[in-house]
Amino acid sequence: MKATPTRPRALPSNDEMLSQIRLLLERPEDDLQAALIKELLAGMLRLHEAHLEALDLKIVNRAVKELRHAFRVFHDYRDRRKISIFGSARTAADDPNYQIAFTFAKRVVQEGFMVITGGADGIMRAAQEGAGRENSFGVNIMLPFEQGPNTTIADDPKLVTFKYFFTRKLIFQKEANAIALFPGGFGTHDEGFEILTLAQTGKSDPQPIVCLQAPGCDYWDEWCAFIHRQLLARKLINPEDLDLFKVTTSVDEAIEEIRAFYRRYHSIRYVGRQLAMRLKTRITPEQVAALHQPFADLLTDGTFELREALPEELDEPELKDLPRLVFSSNRRSAARLRQLIDHLNRL
């Protein structure tokens, strides 16, 4: 199914744009959103001064448009957790991996999550059939060959179509609170390794990553063997990096991995060198004191402390009452931070 071309929105007149800019410049200096928009405008003016080629400007223009539209689509659902699901567009409906993707998506919606997929066929269609249209987002990609949306998400306002893979992958990661990978081709590996790279380097917030395959399928077993035999054995990754993901053939086990991750842990926020880990339930001073020895390598100085919301966090009033574990983080190992989260969830 080819998307119906839409008429471009008419640009505002010069007078309308100048009026909007004047209103923006009159906003208070401490208005963060206005300050960021001013910086964006200044950046656009510098693009003009740089005398770039038309193709360069087209890339910037299209990327900004894609992100602006995607942010607007997801904005109304920002209070609901979401899981990004990856897998092959070629998986047939009678494939056991199709069935497990359908079942997993149905179950994860029951856990309160919405589902994000690439919006095409195969595993993506299975996941959106399992989740249902009302709980689904599609982030489709324009390709030279046919890559239309599946029937579950087609024509839904929560379907976003991208020209660029990099803007699409940004949305997959930014909007997700969990990741599920099913057997797939180059695209699945591209997306999966980028997810793992962001997790390993701390460029994304901690989240559960599950690799699912149907019983009797060895897709992720073979992949995991390669990770151990080539990456770990050559010391190209650290042993704790293996804790960033879980391989399973069980929907129940995958659901429990996600459920357990959010049993006590809520979210993190960095304030300078301090990391504030928001928790759903409190831990005792004795449990905090016991963290120092096994997790001292996460600290630059000091120790772990139970704290209330830091002053800089008060711009998130809905989270201000959550208890915090606060410490000066060296930010060297996101995998060790994941191990700390797992430890706290098990207490």
C-alpha positions in Angstrom: 0.0 0.0 0.0 1.5 3.3 -1.0 1.0 6.3 1.2 -1.3 9.0 -0.3 0.8 12.1 -0.9 -0.3 15.0 1.4 -0.3 18.7 0.3 2.5 20.6 2.0 1.3 23.1 4.6 1.5 26.7 3.5 4.4 28.6 5.0 3.5 31.6 7.2 4.1 35.0 5.6 7.2 37.1 6.3 5.1 39.3 8.6 3.7 36.3 10.5 7.2 34.9 11.0 8.6 38.2 12.2 5.7 38.6 14.6 6.4 35.1 16.0 10.1 35.8 16.4 9.4 39.1 18.2 7.1 37.3 20.7 9.8 34.7 21.2 12.5 37.3 21.8 10.3 39.0 24.4 10.1 35.8 26.5 12.0 35.9 29.9 15.6 34.9 29.9 14.9 32.0 32.3 12.3 30.4 30.0 14.2 27.3 29.0 12.0 26.3 26.1 12.2 29.8 24.6 16.0 29.8 25.1 16.3 26.5 23.2 14.1 27.8 20.3 16.3 30.9 20.1 19.4 28.7 19.9 17.7 26.6 17.1 16.9 29.8 15.2 20.5 31.0 15.6 21.8 27.7 14.3 19.5 27.9 11.2 20.9 31.4 10.5 24.4 30.0 10.8 23.5 27.4 8.2 22.6 30.2 5.8 25.9 32.0 6.5 27.8 28.8 5.9 26.6 28.7 2.2 26.0 25.0 2.3 24.9 23.0 -0.7 21.2 22.5 -1.3 21.4 18.8 -0.5 22.9 19.5 3.0 20.1 22.0 3.7 17.5 19.4 2.5 18.9 16.8 4.9 18.7 19.2 7.9 15.2 20.4 6.9 13.8 16.9 6.4 15.4 15.6 9.7 13.9 18.5 11.7 10.5 18.0 10.1 10.5 14.2 10.8 11.5 14.7 14.4 9.1 17.5 15.0 6.2 15.4 13.7 7.2 12.3 15.6 7.6 14.2 18.9 4.1 15.6 18.4 2.6 12.2 17.8 4.2 10.7 20.9 3.6 13.7 23.1 0.0 12.8 24.2 1.2 9.3 25.2 4.3 10.4 27.2 2.9 9.1 30.5 2.6 5.5 29.2 5.5 3.1 29.1 6.4 1.7 25.7 8.4 -1.2 24.3 10.1 -1.1 20.9 9.9 -4.4 19.0 12.3 -5.4 16.2 12.3 -8.3 13.8 12.1 -9.4 10.2 9.4 -8.1 7.8 9.7 -11.5 6.0 8.5 -13.7 8.8 5.4 -15.6 7.6 2.3 -15.9 9.7 2.8 -19.7 10.2 6.3 -19.2 11.6 6.6 -20.0 15.3 8.5 -16.7 15.8 5.4 -14.9 14.4 3.2 -16.6 16.9 5.6 -15.8 19.9 5.8 -12.1 18.8 2.0 -12.0 18.7 1.7 -13.5 22.2 4.5 -11.4 23.7 2.9 -8.2 22.4 -0.5 -9.1 23.8 1.0 -9.9 27.2 3.2 -6.8 27.4 0.1 -4.6 26.8 -1.5 -6.3 29.7 1.5 -5.1 31.7 0.6 -1.5 30.8 3.0 -1.0 27.9 2.3 0.3 24.4 4.1 -1.2 21.4 6.3 0.5 18.9 7.3 -1.4 15.7 8.6 -0.5 12.2 4.9 -0.8 11.1 5.6 -3.2 8.2 4.8 -7.0 7.8 6.3 -10.1 9.5 7.2 -9.7 13.2 6.1 -6.1 13.1 2.6 -7.1 12.0 2.5 -9.9 14.5 3.3 -7.6 17.4 0.8 -5.0 16.4 -1.9 -7.6 15.9 -1.1 -8.8 19.4 -1.1 -5.4 20.9 -4.1 -4.0 19.0 -4.3 -0.8 17.1 -5.1 1.3 20.1 -1.9 0.3 21.8 0.3 0.4 18.7 2.7 2.9 17.2 4.3 2.4 13.7 7.5 4.1 12.7 7.7 3.2 9.1 10.6 3.9 6.7 10.4 5.0 3.0 12.3 2.5 0.9 12.9 2.2 -2.9 10.9 -1.0 -2.9 7.5 -1.5 -1.3 7.5 -0.9 2.5 3.9 0.0 3.2 2.4 -0.1 6.7 0.6 -3.3 7.8 -3.2 -3.3 8.0 -3.3 -2.9 11.8 -1.5 0.4 11.9 -2.3 1.8 8.4 -4.0 5.2 8.4 -3.7 5.4 12.2 -2.6 8.8 13.6 0.1 6.9 15.5 1.8 5.9 12.3 4.9 8.0 11.5 6.8 7.6 8.2 10.5 8.5 8.0 12.9 9.1 5.1 16.0 8.7 7.2 17.0 5.7 9.3 18.8 7.8 11.9 15.7 9.9 12.8 13.6 6.7 12.9 16.1 4.9 15.2 16.3 7.9 17.5 12.5 7.7 18.0 12.7 3.9 18.5 15.2 4.4 21.4 14.0 7.8 22.8 10.4 6.7 23.3 11.1 3.1 24.6 11.2 1.9 28.2 12.1 -1.6 27.1 13.3 -3.4 24.0 12.4 -6.8 22.4 14.3 -8.3 19.5 13.0 -11.2 17.4 14.9 -13.0 14.6 15.5 -10.7 11.7 17.9 -9.6 9.0 20.5 -6.9 8.6 18.0 -4.3 9.8 17.3 -6.1 13.0 21.0 -6.5 13.7 21.6 -2.9 12.9 18.9 -1.8 15.3 19.9 -4.3 17.9 23.6 -3.5 18.0 22.8 0.2 18.1 20.5 -0.4 21.1 23.2 -2.3 22.8 25.9 0.3 22.0 23.8 3.0 23.5 23.1 0.9 26.5 26.8 -0.1 27.0 28.0 3.5 26.6 25.4 5.0 28.9 24.0 7.1 26.0 20.5 5.7 26.7 18.7 5.3 30.0 18.9 1.8 31.6 16.1 -0.5 30.3 15.5 -4.2 29.9 16.5 -5.7 26.5 15.1 -9.2 25.7 16.0 -11.3 22.7 13.1 -13.7 22.0 13.0 -16.8 19.8 10.5 -19.6 19.5 11.2 -22.9 21.2 13.4 -25.0 18.9 14.8 -21.9 17.2 18.5 -21.3 17.7 18.7 -17.8 16.2 19.7 -15.9 19.3 21.7 -18.9 20.7 24.0 -18.7 17.7 24.2 -14.9 18.0 25.0 -15.2 21.6 27.7 -17.8 20.9 29.3 -15.4 18.5 29.2 -12.7 21.2 31.0 -15.0 23.7 33.4 -16.5 21.2 34.5 -13.4 19.3 33.7 -10.3 21.4 34.1 -11.5 25.0 37.0 -14.0 24.4 38.9 -11.2 22.6 38.1 -8.8 25.5 36.3 -6.5 23.1 33.5 -6.3 25.7 33.5 -6.8 29.4 31.8 -9.7 31.1 29.2 -7.4 32.8 28.1 -6.2 29.3 26.4 -9.6 28.9 23.9 -8.5 31.7 22.6 -5.8 29.4 20.4 -8.3 27.5 18.6 -11.6 28.0 18.0 -14.4 25.5 14.9 -16.5 26.0 12.4 -18.8 24.3 9.8 -18.1 27.0 7.2 -15.3 26.8 6.7 -15.7 30.6 10.4 -15.2 31.2 10.6 -12.2 28.9 7.7 -10.6 30.7 9.2 -11.3 34.1 12.5 -9.7 32.9 10.7 -6.5 32.1 8.5 -6.6 35.2 11.4 -7.3 37.5 13.4 -4.4 36.0 10.6 -2.0 37.1 9.8 -3.7 40.4 11.6 -1.0 42.4 13.5 1.0 39.9 11.7 3.9 38.2 14.2 6.2 36.4 17.5 8.1 36.6 18.6 11.7 36.2 22.1 13.1 36.2 22.6 16.4 37.9 26.2 17.4 37.3 28.3 14.4 38.5 25.5 13.2 40.8 23.2 10.5 39.7 19.7 10.5 41.2 18.1 7.1 40.9 14.4 7.3 41.5 12.8 4.3 43.3 9.2 3.2 43.6 9.7 1.9 47.1 12.2 2.8 49.8 15.2 0.8 50.8 16.6 0.8 54.4 19.7 2.7 55.6 21.3 -0.7 56.3 20.7 -1.8 52.7 22.2 1.5 51.4 25.3 1.0 53.6 25.7 -2.5 52.2 26.0 -1.2 48.7 29.4 0.5 49.2 31.6 -2.5 49.1 30.2 -4.4 46.0 29.5 -1.2 44.0 32.3 1.2 45.1 33.6 1.2 41.5 30.6 3.2 40.4 31.6 6.1 42.7 33.9 9.1 42.0 33.9 9.9 45.8 31.7 9.7 48.8 29.1 6.9 49.1 25.5 6.1 48.4 22.8 8.2 50.1 19.1 8.2 50.5 17.8 11.6 49.5 14.7 13.5 48.5 14.4 15.1 45.1 17.4 17.3 44.2 16.5 21.0 43.6 17.2 20.6 39.9 14.6 17.8 39.7 11.7 19.9 40.8 10.9 20.6 37.1 9.4 17.1 37.2 6.8 17.6 39.9 5.1 14.3 39.2 8.3 12.5 40.4 9.3 14.7 43.4 7.9 12.4 46.0 9.8 9.3 44.9 12.7 8.2 47.1 16.1 8.6 45.7 19.4 6.8 45.8 22.0 9.5 45.1 25.7 9.1 44.5 28.6 10.8 42.6 28.8 8.6 39.4 31.9 8.1 37.4 29.8 7.1 34.4 32.4 4.5 33.4 30.2 1.4 33.2 26.6 1.4 32.3 26.6 -2.4 32.6 27.7 -2.1 36.3 24.9 0.4 36.8 22.5 -2.1 35.4 23.8 -4.6 37.9 23.1 -2.2 40.7 19.5 -1.7 39.5 19.1 -5.5 39.4 20.5 -5.7 42.9 18.1 -3.0 44.2 15.1 -4.7 42.5 16.0 -8.0 44.3 16.2 -6.5 47.8 
